[in-house]
């Protein structure tokens, strides 16, 4: 009896290290499989990594839409829905999405953000945590809602901030934790389990 897997589309803009860890987790008895890796950046390093893993790839370059965010998102939706994904995982995807896009994927879109939300929404999260003299930093996986980096938190992983940390050294400590957290949350989310994961 063939098992039908949930299908996960992963959206990236850069190297795609989170995409790789997600794709590598979706094997064996995992209830999902990656169906698409899409980037808004034509030369994104993650596209080659996805292709090497045998995953379908697509590019929808936001620069082709000259600031017309609606047209860009229509092209995104058209490309994504060709693969009929059950879940969308944003993984280093660096475009702000409008309520139109978010509504289209309501309840089935995740994002990973490199801070302990609700602290430090937006950019430069590690630098801000260091400047605030926080004792710890980390990452959060949340459902995507219209509020930027504001949806229900499904998991977090924490790391200490060390006295001589820079944004780069802290990012390097957080990134492996992202690679552990995101797959753990996704595995639950694809079967409707939103029990919070704390690592
Ligand atoms: C990561 O820090 C992630 O938290 C943020 O983008 C960075 C790069 O991610 N969203 P990746 O290596 O492209 O997955």
Boltz pocket constraint, residues with backbone or C-beta under 6 A from the ligand:
constraints:
  - pocket:
      binder: B
      contacts: [[A, 12], [A, 13], [A, 14], [A, 15], [A, 16], [A, 17], [A, 18], [A, 19], [A, 91], [A, 92], [A, 93], [A, 112], [A, 113], [A, 114], [A, 139], [A, 175], [A, 178]]
      max_distance: 6.0
